[in-house]
Amino acid sequence: KQWYQRRVAITAGVADNYGITLNTGSMFDIQVKRIHEYKRQTLNLLHVITLYNRIKSNPNLEFVPRTIFFGGKAAPGYQTAKQIVSLICHLANVVNNDPIIGDKLKVVFLANYRVRYYNVITLEVVV
C-alpha cells in the first residue's frame, strides 16, 4: 500500500504542477538526465511516437498504460538540446490531448527540474 500512496502523490503532483491527469495504474518510464543529442532522449521520443501510432491505428488494442517522464536541463547555448526539449513538449501536447489515446499513454516533461522531485519519482521506480 505504501507504493500506491507514493504513486497517488506523484500523480497528484503532476496534476497540480503540469495539469496532466495520469493513470495511477500506468507503468512509469522515467528518463531524467542532461539533455544532449547523443543521449537516449531522441530514441525514447521515437518510441513514444511508435506507441502513439500503435494505439491510434488500433484503439481497442490491449495495451499496458504508460506514463513517460522526461526531465533534465539543456545547456544555455546548446541549440540542438533546446530543440529536443521543444520536441518533447510538442509531442506531450499531442499525446496528452488526444481523446483516442486517453489514459493509455501520457508524456510529462519535468520542467524546472528539481532533484528533490526527481527523488520522489524515482523512489516509485525502485520499489
KEKOL-669142 format. One record per residue: residue number from 1; y, z negated, x negated of N, C-alpha, C, CB in turn; residue in three letters. Coordinates in nm, 4 decimals. Glycine has a CB too. Layout:
KEKOL-669142
BADREN     k        n_y        n_z        n_x       ca_y       ca_z       ca_x        c_y        c_z        c_x       cb_y       cb_z       cb_x     r
BADREN   NUM          Y          Z          X          Y          Z          X          Y          Z          X          Y          Z          X   ALA
...
This chain:
KEKOL-669142
BADREN     k        n_y        n_z        n_x       ca_y       ca_z       ca_x        c_y        c_z        c_x       cb_y       cb_z       cb_x     r
BADREN     1    -0.1201     0.0000    -0.0821     0.0000     0.0000     0.0000     0.1262     0.0000    -0.0863     0.0000    -0.1208     0.0933   LYS
BADREN     2     0.1174    -0.0569    -0.2057     0.2356    -0.0622    -0.2919     0.2804     0.0787    -0.3306     0.2064    -0.1455    -0.4184   GLN
BADREN     3     0.1847     0.1677    -0.3591     0.2215     0.3046    -0.3947     0.2906     0.3737    -0.2788     0.0983     0.3841    -0.4373   TRP
BADREN     4     0.2455     0.3453    -0.1555     0.3065     0.4082    -0.0398     0.4498     0.3589    -0.0184     0.2224     0.3815     0.0844   TYR
BADREN     5     0.4719     0.2303    -0.0430     0.6076     0.1755    -0.0305     0.7020     0.2398    -0.1318     0.6061     0.0226    -0.0496   GLN
BADREN     6     0.6528     0.2635    -0.2545     0.7351     0.3320    -0.3551     0.7641     0.4756    -0.3121     0.6649     0.3308    -0.4929   ARG
BADREN     7     0.6643     0.5411    -0.2578     0.6803     0.6791    -0.2125     0.7827     0.6869    -0.0991     0.5448     0.7369    -0.1665   ARG
BADREN     8     0.7769     0.5937    -0.0068     0.8750     0.5893     0.1026     1.0146     0.5646     0.0463     0.8380     0.4790     0.2057   VAL
BADREN     9     1.0245     0.4776    -0.0535     1.1549     0.4510    -0.1166     1.2091     0.5763    -0.1859     1.1429     0.3354    -0.2185   ALA
BADREN    10     1.1219     0.6502    -0.2523     1.1637     0.7741    -0.3188     1.2113     0.8758    -0.2160     1.0480     0.8330    -0.4025   ILE
BADREN    11     1.1348     0.8954    -0.1098     1.1743     0.9939    -0.0090     1.3042     0.9528     0.0596     1.0629     1.0116     0.0954   THR
BADREN    12     1.3235     0.8233     0.0794     1.4498     0.7753     0.1383     1.5655     0.7997     0.0417     1.4403     0.6242     0.1736   ALA
BADREN    13     1.5424     0.7762    -0.0871     1.6461     0.8008    -0.1871     1.6844     0.9470    -0.1956     1.6002     0.7529    -0.3221   GLY
BADREN    14     1.5862     1.0352    -0.1878     1.6145     1.1791    -0.1894     1.6913     1.2187    -0.0633     1.4830     1.2608    -0.2006   VAL
BADREN    15     1.6531     1.1646     0.0503     1.7244     1.1950     0.1750     1.8696     1.1467     0.1667     1.6528     1.1294     0.2962   ALA
BADREN    16     1.8905     1.0269     0.1145     2.0262     0.9718     0.1036     2.1118     1.0481     0.0032     2.0199     0.8255     0.0638   ASP
BADREN    17     2.0533     1.0813    -0.1124     2.1310     1.1420    -0.2204     2.1434     1.2933    -0.2106     2.0699     1.1070    -0.3512   ASN
BADREN    18     2.0428     1.3594    -0.1517     2.0417     1.5061    -0.1517     2.0309     1.5680    -0.0127     1.9280     1.5551    -0.2357   TYR
BADREN    19     2.0088     1.4868     0.0895     1.9997     1.5387     0.2252     1.8735     1.6185     0.2520     2.1177     1.6236     0.2537   GLY
BADREN    20     1.7682     1.5927     0.1746     1.6418     1.6653     0.1901     1.5370     1.5685     0.2440     1.5951     1.7285     0.0541   ILE
BADREN    21     1.4761     1.6050     0.3550     1.3706     1.5217     0.4133     1.2374     1.5657     0.3542     1.3690     1.5323     0.5701   THR
BADREN    22     1.1697     1.4717     0.2899     1.0424     1.5012     0.2235     0.9253     1.4505     0.3057     1.0389     1.4391     0.0837   LEU
BADREN    23     0.8117     1.5134     0.2868     0.6863     1.4705     0.3459     0.6303     1.3603     0.2556     0.5848     1.5911     0.3615   ASN
BADREN    24     0.6174     1.2401     0.3071     0.5690     1.1290     0.2238     0.4245     1.1495     0.1801     0.5815     0.9970     0.2993   THR
BADREN    25     0.3531     1.2372     0.2482     0.2149     1.2655     0.2104     0.2004     1.3816     0.1142     0.1345     1.2930     0.3321   GLY
BADREN    26     0.3115     1.4382     0.0707     0.3032     1.5548    -0.0175     0.2696     1.5144    -0.1609     0.4347     1.6325    -0.0149   SER
BADREN    27     0.2151     1.6098    -0.2333     0.1871     1.5892    -0.3752     0.3182     1.6073    -0.4511     0.0763     1.6886    -0.4275   MET
BADREN    28     0.3484     1.5137    -0.5406     0.4713     1.5224    -0.6194     0.4411     1.5922    -0.7516     0.5320     1.3812    -0.6442   PHE
BADREN    29     0.5177     1.6953    -0.7810     0.5094     1.7693    -0.9066     0.6461     1.7504    -0.9728     0.4732     1.9249    -0.8841   ASP
BADREN    30     0.6487     1.6815    -1.0859     0.7761     1.6418    -1.1461     0.7896     1.6994    -1.2856     0.7887     1.4892    -1.1508   ILE
BADREN    31     0.9038     1.7651    -1.3074     0.9351     1.8164    -1.4401     1.0796     1.7805    -1.4708     0.9119     1.9711    -1.4492   GLN
BADREN    32     1.0953     1.6829    -1.5565     1.2285     1.6376    -1.5950     1.2358     1.6376    -1.7469     1.2601     1.4957    -1.5367   VAL
BADREN    33     1.3219     1.7240    -1.7976     1.3452     1.7330    -1.9419     1.4680     1.8185    -1.9634     1.2212     1.7923    -2.0174   LYS
BADREN    34     1.5155     1.8257    -2.0866     1.6319     1.9084    -2.1177     1.6038     2.0509    -2.0717     1.6653     1.9045    -2.2704   ARG
BADREN    35     1.7022     2.1114    -2.0049     1.6862     2.2479    -1.9550     1.7016     2.3448    -2.0721     1.7902     2.2794    -1.8421   ILE
BADREN    36     1.6010     2.4271    -2.0909     1.6022     2.5233    -2.2019     1.5140     2.6409    -2.1643     1.5534     2.4576    -2.3355   HIS
BADREN    37     1.5499     2.7603    -2.2079     1.4740     2.8786    -2.1686     1.3319     2.8804    -2.2219     1.5449     3.0010    -2.2146   GLU
BADREN    38     1.3043     2.8109    -2.3318     1.1682     2.8145    -2.3853     1.0810     2.7030    -2.3285     1.1715     2.8046    -2.5366   TYR
BADREN    39     1.1374     2.6162    -2.2484     1.0568     2.5112    -2.1858     0.9931     2.5682    -2.0590     1.1438     2.3844    -2.1531   LYS
BADREN    40     0.9223     2.4885    -1.9853     0.8417     2.5395    -1.8743     0.9138     2.5463    -1.7399     0.7215     2.4550    -1.8593   ARG
BADREN    41     1.0427     2.5193    -1.7372     1.1124     2.5245    -1.6086     1.1014     2.6628    -1.5444     1.2597     2.4871    -1.6267   GLN
BADREN    42     1.1177     2.7669    -1.6232     1.1119     2.9023    -1.5687     0.9724     2.9334    -1.5152     1.1515     3.0050    -1.6757   THR
BADREN    43     0.8699     2.8940    -1.5877     0.7325     2.9151    -1.5421     0.7078     2.8383    -1.4125     0.6314     2.8713    -1.6508   LEU
BADREN    44     0.7576     2.7168    -1.4050     0.7414     2.6366    -1.2843     0.8173     2.6998    -1.1670     0.7904     2.4923    -1.3086   ASN
BADREN    45     0.9336     2.7595    -1.1939     1.0073     2.8299    -1.0884     0.9259     2.9470    -1.0328     1.1423     2.8804    -1.1422   LEU
BADREN    46     0.8611     3.0196    -1.1220     0.7761     3.1306    -1.0773     0.6602     3.0793    -0.9919     0.7219     3.2092    -1.1982   LEU
BADREN    47     0.6084     2.9625    -1.0269     0.5017     2.9016    -0.9475     0.5527     2.8652    -0.8079     0.4463     2.7763    -1.0185   HIS
BADREN    48     0.6745     2.8125    -0.8001     0.7333     2.7798    -0.6697     0.7467     2.9065    -0.5854     0.8718     2.7115    -0.6871   VAL
BADREN    49     0.7930     3.0147    -0.6472     0.8078     3.1411    -0.5751     0.6716     3.1906    -0.5248     0.8738     3.2477    -0.6658   ILE
BADREN    50     0.5687     3.1762    -0.6071     0.4338     3.2159    -0.5665     0.3860     3.1337    -0.4472     0.3359     3.2005    -0.6837   THR
BADREN    51     0.4045     3.0016    -0.4534     0.3648     2.9154    -0.3416     0.4417     2.9526    -0.2147     0.3886     2.7668    -0.3767   LEU
BADREN    52     0.5706     2.9738    -0.2301     0.6557     3.0121    -0.1170     0.6040     3.1415    -0.0530     0.8031     3.0297    -0.1630   TYR
BADREN    53     0.5753     3.2413    -0.1353     0.5270     3.3698    -0.0828     0.3908     3.3565    -0.0152     0.5186     3.4727    -0.1952   ASN
BADREN    54     0.3053     3.2705    -0.0683     0.1742     3.2481    -0.0050     0.1893     3.1894     0.1347     0.0881     3.1548    -0.0914   ARG
BADREN    55     0.2775     3.0918     0.1458     0.2979     3.0279     0.2763     0.3637     3.1263     0.3732     0.3849     2.8999     0.2618   ILE
BADREN    56     0.4618     3.2014     0.3243     0.5315     3.2982     0.4103     0.4358     3.4061     0.4616     0.6480     3.3636     0.3336   LYS
BADREN    57     0.3456     3.4516     0.3757     0.2549     3.5587     0.4170     0.1453     3.5093     0.5111     0.1920     3.6231     0.2950   SER
BADREN    58     0.1151     3.3800     0.5058     0.0127     3.3233     0.5938     0.0529     3.1803     0.6305    -0.1283     3.3258     0.5254   ASN
BADREN    59     0.1412     3.1648     0.7297     0.1903     3.0313     0.7655     0.0822     2.9328     0.8094     0.2903     3.0439     0.8742   PRO
BADREN    60    -0.0319     2.9841     0.8544    -0.1403     2.8965     0.9003    -0.2378     2.8605     0.7887    -0.2157     2.9627     1.0136   ASN
BADREN    61    -0.2075     2.9041     0.6687    -0.2907     2.8748     0.5535    -0.3024     2.7235     0.5341    -0.2334     2.9416     0.4272   LEU
BADREN    62    -0.4250     2.6778     0.5097    -0.4442     2.5367     0.4803    -0.3872     2.5122     0.3412    -0.5960     2.4951     0.4892   GLU
BADREN    63    -0.2915     2.4225     0.3324    -0.2128     2.4069     0.2107    -0.1820     2.2599     0.1886    -0.0826     2.4893     0.2180   PHE
BADREN    64    -0.2036     2.2115     0.0678    -0.1661     2.0736     0.0348    -0.0147     2.0709     0.0189    -0.2389     2.0224    -0.0964   VAL
BADREN    65     0.0559     1.9942     0.1003     0.2018     1.9903     0.0890     0.2453     1.9447    -0.0504     0.2609     1.8971     0.1957   PRO
BADREN    66     0.3507     2.0073    -0.1036     0.4006     1.9736    -0.2371     0.5506     1.9536    -0.2340     0.3640     2.0830    -0.3383   ARG
BADREN    67     0.5928     1.8593    -0.3152     0.7344     1.8403    -0.3431     0.7502     1.8585    -0.4928     0.7866     1.6987    -0.2947   THR
BADREN    68     0.8322     1.9544    -0.5304     0.8503     1.9845    -0.6720     0.9889     1.9382    -0.7140     0.8312     2.1366    -0.7006   ILE
BADREN    69     0.9897     1.8443    -0.8081     1.1142     1.7890    -0.8612     1.1463     1.8541    -0.9948     1.1043     1.6355    -0.8766   PHE
BADREN    70     1.2699     1.8969    -1.0089     1.3221     1.9416    -1.1373     1.4363     1.8478    -1.1728     1.3695     2.0923    -1.1328   PHE
BADREN    71     1.4537     1.8223    -1.3002     1.5668     1.7426    -1.3434     1.5912     1.7648    -1.4908     1.5440     1.5944    -1.3141   GLY
BADREN    72     1.7081     1.7297    -1.5342     1.7421     1.7454    -1.6744     1.8851     1.7924    -1.6883     1.6470     1.8429    -1.7429   GLY
BADREN    73     1.9260     1.8049    -1.8114     2.0629     1.8462    -1.8396     2.0617     1.9727    -1.9233     2.1406     1.7342    -1.9116   LYS
BADREN    74     2.1650     2.0525    -1.9032     2.1855     2.1724    -1.9839     2.3009     2.1442    -2.0796     2.2149     2.2985    -1.8939   ALA
BADREN    75     2.2880     2.1883    -2.2019     2.3964     2.1719    -2.2985     2.5204     2.2452    -2.2460     2.3546     2.2259    -2.4398   ALA
BADREN    76     2.6397     2.1907    -2.2669     2.7613     2.2484    -2.2101     2.7832     2.3966    -2.2424     2.8784     2.1710    -2.2582   PRO
BADREN    77     2.7490     2.4408    -2.3623     2.7730     2.5795    -2.3994     2.6530     2.6705    -2.3831     2.8186     2.5853    -2.5389   GLY
BADREN    78     2.5460     2.6214    -2.3256     2.4215     2.6970    -2.3170     2.4149     2.7688    -2.1824     2.2985     2.6038    -2.3358   TYR
BADREN    79     2.4620     2.8929    -2.1792     2.4745     2.9694    -2.0551     2.3401     2.9942    -1.9874     2.5420     3.1015    -2.0830   GLN
BADREN    80     2.2370     3.0251    -2.0642     2.1056     3.0519    -2.0047     2.0531     2.9288    -1.9318     2.0053     3.0961    -2.1128   THR
BADREN    81     2.0702     2.8122    -1.9905     2.0249     2.6888    -1.9257     2.1010     2.6649    -1.7955     2.0425     2.5685    -2.0203   ALA
BADREN    82     2.2296     2.6940    -1.7964     2.3089     2.6792    -1.6743     2.2600     2.7756    -1.5661     2.4582     2.7035    -1.7037   LYS
BADREN    83     2.2187     2.8949    -1.6059     2.1656     2.9910    -1.5097     2.0312     2.9442    -1.4538     2.1505     3.1290    -1.5750   GLN
BADREN    84     1.9510     2.8788    -1.5362     1.8231     2.8233    -1.4892     1.8494     2.7148    -1.3844     1.7404     2.7651    -1.6085   ILE
BADREN    85     1.9465     2.6276    -1.4103     1.9832     2.5236    -1.3130     2.0300     2.5885    -1.1836     2.0939     2.4305    -1.3700   VAL
BADREN    86     2.1122     2.6910    -1.1947     2.1610     2.7623    -1.0761     2.0447     2.8239    -0.9978     2.2617     2.8721    -1.1170   SER
BADREN    87     1.9492     2.8841    -1.0683     1.8327     2.9429    -1.0026     1.7506     2.8361    -0.9309     1.7455     3.0168    -1.1046   LEU
BADREN    88     1.7320     2.7215    -0.9942     1.6584     2.6114    -0.9296     1.7280     2.5721    -0.7996     1.6474     2.4883    -1.0247   ILE
BADREN    89     1.8586     2.5573    -0.8050     1.9343     2.5147    -0.6862     1.9296     2.6195    -0.5755     2.0800     2.4858    -0.7237   CYS
BADREN    90     1.9412     2.7471    -0.6105     1.9339     2.8530    -0.5099     1.7940     2.8613    -0.4488     1.9725     2.9881    -0.5718   HIS
BADREN    91     1.6931     2.8498    -0.5326     1.5556     2.8524    -0.4828     1.5300     2.7337    -0.3900     1.4556     2.8512    -0.6001   LEU
BADREN    92     1.5784     2.6167    -0.4279     1.5631     2.4976    -0.3433     1.6286     2.5197    -0.2077     1.6240     2.3736    -0.4121   ALA
BADREN    93     1.7451     2.5814    -0.2079     1.8156     2.6072    -0.0828     1.7343     2.6990     0.0090     1.9527     2.6691    -0.1112   ASN
BADREN    94     1.6745     2.8021    -0.0472     1.5938     2.8955     0.0322     1.4685     2.8259     0.0850     1.5547     3.0195    -0.0522   VAL
BADREN    95     1.3952     2.7614    -0.0038     1.2682     2.6968     0.0342     1.2908     2.5851     0.1354     1.1971     2.6407    -0.0901   VAL
BADREN    96     1.3868     2.4985     0.1093     1.4065     2.3790     0.1920     1.4635     2.4103     0.3300     1.4981     2.2825     0.1210   ASN
BADREN    97     1.5216     2.5278     0.3470     1.5821     2.5628     0.4756     1.5044     2.6686     0.5521     1.7223     2.6107     0.4541   ASN
BADREN    98     1.3855     2.6994     0.5074     1.3025     2.7991     0.5751     1.2143     2.7278     0.6777     1.2153     2.8794     0.4725   ASP
BADREN    99     1.2347     2.7544     0.8070     1.1561     2.6846     0.9096     1.0067     2.7163     0.9040     1.2089     2.7196     1.0462   PRO
BADREN   100     0.9701     2.8325     0.8514     0.8276     2.8668     0.8400     0.7610     2.7791     0.7352     0.8094     3.0165     0.8040   ILE
BADREN   101     0.8326     2.7477     0.6304     0.7791     2.6642     0.5217     0.7670     2.5193     0.5671     0.8692     2.6733     0.3961   ILE
BADREN   102     0.8650     2.4728     0.6431     0.8612     2.3360     0.6953     0.8474     2.2325     0.5854     0.7474     2.3208     0.7930   GLY
BADREN   103     0.7552     2.1388     0.6044     0.7370     2.0338     0.5039     0.6192     2.0623     0.4110     0.7167     1.8996     0.5722   ASP
BADREN   104     0.5716     2.1873     0.4112     0.4618     2.2231     0.3212     0.5080     2.2335     0.1763     0.3992     2.3546     0.3647   LYS
BADREN   105     0.6348     2.2706     0.1562     0.6877     2.2882     0.0212     0.8342     2.2482     0.0209     0.6699     2.4350    -0.0280   LEU
BADREN   106     0.8719     2.1626    -0.0712     1.0115     2.1226    -0.0898     1.0426     2.1273    -0.2384     1.0388     1.9799    -0.0311   LYS
BADREN   107     1.1663     2.1607    -0.2693     1.2133     2.1647    -0.4077     1.3367     2.0767    -0.4174     1.2444     2.3114    -0.4541   VAL
BADREN   108     1.3376     1.9882    -0.5165     1.4503     1.8972    -0.5372     1.4962     1.9094    -0.6814     1.4115     1.7496    -0.5034   VAL
BADREN   109     1.6255     1.9380    -0.6997     1.6839     1.9313    -0.8336     1.7581     1.7998    -0.8415     1.7793     2.0538    -0.8635   PHE
BADREN   110     1.7181     1.7156    -0.9352     1.7784     1.5837    -0.9503     1.9108     1.5979    -1.0248     1.6825     1.4866    -1.0254   LEU
BADREN   111     2.0166     1.6275    -0.9489     2.1496     1.6416    -1.0073     2.1981     1.5042    -1.0543     2.2495     1.7039    -0.9046   ALA
BADREN   112     2.2868     1.5050    -1.1480     2.3367     1.3785    -1.2047     2.2183     1.2931    -1.2498     2.4240     1.3006    -1.1005   ASN
BADREN   113     2.1285     1.3583    -1.3194     2.0048     1.2964    -1.3672     2.0326     1.1611    -1.4328     1.9336     1.3893    -1.4663   TYR
BADREN   114     1.9596     1.0621    -1.3884     1.9725     0.9265    -1.4428     1.8336     0.8776    -1.4824     2.0392     0.8290    -1.3389   ARG
BADREN   115     1.8247     0.8172    -1.5979     1.6961     0.7686    -1.6476     1.6368     0.6675    -1.5505     1.7118     0.7057    -1.7873   VAL
BADREN   116     1.7173     0.5830    -1.4920     1.6671     0.4811    -1.4005     1.5965     0.5458    -1.2802     1.7827     0.3908    -1.3527   ARG
BADREN   117     1.6576     0.6484    -1.2211     1.5967     0.7154    -1.1066     1.4700     0.7886    -1.1494     1.6963     0.8136    -1.0417   TYR
BADREN   118     1.4733     0.8479    -1.2667     1.3554     0.9153    -1.3208     1.2403     0.8161    -1.3340     1.3872     0.9800    -1.4577   TYR
BADREN   119     1.2679     0.6964    -1.3839     1.1634     0.5954    -1.3998     1.1012     0.5577    -1.2652     1.2204     0.4708    -1.4679   ASN
BADREN   120     1.1808     0.5512    -1.1604     1.1284     0.5196    -1.0270     1.0346     0.6307    -0.9799     1.2443     0.5002    -0.9255   VAL
BADREN   121     1.0755     0.7557    -1.0003     0.9948     0.8681    -0.9546     0.8662     0.8786    -1.0358     1.0745     0.9986    -0.9642   ILE
BADREN   122     0.8747     0.8655    -1.1670     0.7542     0.8808    -1.2489     0.6586     0.7641    -1.2302     0.7915     0.8938    -1.3960   THR
BADREN   123     0.7086     0.6489    -1.1907     0.6192     0.5369    -1.1618     0.5249     0.5761    -1.0484     0.7000     0.4088    -1.1247   LEU
BADREN   124     0.5741     0.6552    -0.9541     0.4914     0.7029    -0.8445     0.3765     0.7889    -0.8964     0.5759     0.7821    -0.7446   GLU
BADREN   125     0.4044     0.8692    -0.9971     0.3029     0.9609    -1.0516     0.1967     0.8841    -1.1289     0.3683     1.0666    -1.1429   VAL
BADREN   126     0.2372     0.7825    -1.2030     0.1449     0.7078    -1.2880     0.0405     0.6364    -1.2037     0.2210     0.6070    -1.3749   VAL
BADREN   127     0.0819     0.5853    -1.0878    -0.0079     0.5084    -1.0037    -0.1067     0.5966    -0.9332     0.0693     0.4286    -0.9036   VAL
